């Protein structure tokens, strides 16, 4: 999993980088097929905003959150992302398990 961390109007400190990578490990535990993750942390006046774009096989998942605290934004971002990844994983499993079997020749 490639993790790209970017900051807009905020400096990414090593503590923030470690916090985001430790939280993204939760996503990796649930779903192994994550190819690329791009996280953008930004500050707009009093809003601390976190965005993530996750590239998995067959789909791109985008999530954004904002809060008064950057760490709270990261926490809610990971929670939302986790829910969407699990939903995507369950959809793929349902498609795989409910494949229509081939019909036998009825003569």
ABEGO torsion letter per residue (X at the ends): XBBBBBBBGBBBBAAAAAAAAAAAAAAAAABAABABBBBBBBBBEABBBBBBBBBBBGBBBBBBBBBABAAAAAAAAAAAAAAAAAAAAAAAAAAAAABBBBBBBBX
